[in-house]
């Protein structure tokens, strides 16, 4: 389960975030490409844009549920 205290500073403020458990597997970037990006220096994904449509919300939820290391959090903010 993602830990809000360990989220990357690259994440935009809001409901979804990626924490330091990310293994850079690319699943979230493939599932929700409008919302997740890669920090190539650090080798991890981060949330670059909170979902703005129902489709993006669904994609972010799918990315969270599919994350193999549970590095994507949803704190409801």
Number of C-alpha atoms within 10 A of each C-alpha: 13 20 17 17 8 13 20 18 12 15 19 16 13 14 13 26 30 28 23 17 18 21 13 16 14 17 17 27 20 14 19 22 17 17 22 24 20 17 12 9 6 8 11 19 28 27 29 18 18 19 20 10 9 9 11 18 16 14 21 27 19 15 22 25 15 14 17 14 14 17 24 30 19 17 12 7 7
